[in-house]
Amino acid sequence: MLEGGEAARHAFRVASGLDSMVLGEPQILGQMKQAVREADAAGTLGSTLHQLFQRSFAVAKEVRTATEIGTHSISMAAAAVRLAAQLFEDLREIRVLFVGAGEMIELAATHFSARAPARMAVANRTLERGERLASRFGAESIRLSDLPQRLHEFDAVVSCTASSLPLIGLGAVERALKVRRHRPIFMVDLAVPRDIEPEVARLDDVYLYTVDDLSAIVQSGGEKRLAAVAQAEAIIETGVQSFVHWLGQRGTVPLIQALNAQADSWRENELVRARKLLARGESVDAVLDALSRGLTQKMLHGTLAELHASDPTQRAQLATTVSRLFLRGAIPPDAVRPSGPREDDHLDGV
């Protein structure tokens, strides 16, 4: 179980997207905010956790505004989403088809899902496996054999299977374009060997990208993302230190409250005494003088008693503390001296 600074660091990293499957993706931040709202409504959050999560959200915002953590692609799947965003004005309005159900398709679905497309579907040879993946993202599961008849329904197609032969042929894409009235189709073939016939790239209104096309984007994006991660880590560390400092201050709250209560008690007692003196006809100046002296004596009594009672080593340490608290750090010369006699402490004739 994580505590203190380690707990804060973990929360800040999660909120900022540094520990996400998709580096820098914002979905987890929304989930955290929803969880905090529910905990707060249930009365189970508490002041410390409230402060931790509010600082987590602030750190996440700074990471996203001050760095390019979510901008540069470092995977084929992330690069595919970036290319799709350049073709379509709003990814929330497109329909995406994923062909396959392996790790690469899972990653691609994660990236696209973060953009909240209008609809997603998974086509896989093994229907059960395709259904499992589709259920994770709220997508539709379709049979691979139905793909040629349904290709026209989708604006973006991402394919990555282990098939030795192409699954999406030139003829199927041509028919899909006719039904779509030549609205563009964005296609990404992440398979080796290819899932989409190379001739498809020659069709108008088809934007086909292969592994080779995405490699340059991935290489340049990886270098820039590493720099962004370093910046994000620095922001997070600053946030952690700030939270740890706040947490440390929280530990002194009971002491501060006790000191304030004690000071208020002294003040009330001296006010009662002053009012009695005024009622007896004492002069205002005399009463004010007595009040100020009474407060001074009460405030210094405990400290002076400790200075007199402590041993030499403790006395020196206590003197330094008292000086810092009451004299702004300026210790008068010879304020603390050893308990033995000084050179001038001699008696004549001895």
Secondary structure, 3 states (H helix, E strand, C coil): CCCHHHHHHHHHHHHHCCCCCCCCCCHHHHHHHHHHHHHHHHCCCHHHHHHHHHHHHHHHHHHHHHCCCCCCCCCHHHHHHHHHHHHCCCHHHCEEEEECCCHHHHHHHHHHHHCCCCEEEEEECCHHHHHHHHHHCCCEEEEHHHHHHHHHHCCEEEECCCCCCCCECHHHHHHHHHHCCCCCEEEEECCCCCCECHHHHHCCCEEEEEHHHHHHHHHHHHHHHHHHHHHHHHHHHHHHHHHHHHHHHHCCHHHHHHHHHHHHHHHHHHHHHHHHHHHCCCCHHHHHHHHHHHHHHHHHHHHHHHHHHCCHHHHHHHHHHHHHHHCCCCCCCCCCCCCCCCCCCCCCCC
